[in-house]
Amino acid sequence: MFGLGFGELLLILVIVLFFFGGKKLPELGNSMGKAIKNFKQGMKDGKDEDDNKKS
């Protein structure tokens, strides 16, 4: 995954935990999940519009 090993991922997690705190992490994860879901949906909708224009 992006050439990152276990040690690097653990270090990133510790830094994120330090900046955001334990209470904010679930909210941050939830909002990131929603953002990714909306991005994927937007990409799908854009492709569907392009397919309709070509027809």
C-alpha positions as CSV (number, residue, x, y, z in Angstrom):
1,M,0.0,0.0,0.0
2,F,1.8,3.1,-1.3
3,G,5.1,1.5,-0.3
4,L,4.5,2.2,3.4
5,G,5.5,-0.4,5.9
6,F,4.0,-1.2,9.3
7,G,6.4,1.2,11.1
8,E,5.5,4.1,8.9
9,L,1.8,3.5,9.3
10,L,2.1,3.3,13.0
11,L,4.0,6.6,13.1
12,I,1.4,8.3,11.0
13,L,-1.4,7.0,13.3
14,V,0.5,8.3,16.4
15,I,0.9,11.7,14.8
16,V,-2.8,11.9,13.8
17,L,-3.8,10.8,17.3
18,F,-1.6,13.5,18.8
19,F,-3.1,16.2,16.6
20,F,-6.7,15.3,16.8
21,G,-7.1,13.4,20.1
22,G,-9.0,10.3,20.8
23,K,-12.5,11.9,20.8
24,K,-12.1,13.4,17.4
25,L,-10.8,10.3,15.5
26,P,-14.2,8.6,15.1
27,E,-15.7,11.9,13.7
28,L,-12.7,12.3,11.4
29,G,-13.0,8.8,10.1
30,N,-16.7,9.2,9.6
31,S,-16.3,12.4,7.6
32,M,-13.4,11.0,5.5
33,G,-15.6,7.9,4.7
34,K,-18.5,10.2,3.6
35,A,-16.1,12.3,1.5
36,I,-14.7,9.2,-0.3
37,K,-18.3,7.9,-0.9
38,N,-19.4,11.2,-2.4
39,F,-16.3,11.4,-4.5
40,K,-16.9,8.0,-5.9
41,Q,-20.6,8.8,-6.6
42,G,-19.6,12.0,-8.3
43,M,-17.1,10.2,-10.5
44,K,-19.8,7.6,-11.4
45,D,-22.3,10.4,-12.2
46,G,-19.8,12.2,-14.4
47,K,-19.0,9.1,-16.3
48,D,-22.8,8.4,-16.8
49,E,-23.2,12.0,-18.2
50,D,-20.3,11.5,-20.6
51,D,-21.8,8.2,-21.8
52,N,-25.1,10.0,-22.4
53,K,-23.4,12.8,-24.4
54,K,-21.7,10.3,-26.7
55,S,-25.0,8.5,-27.5
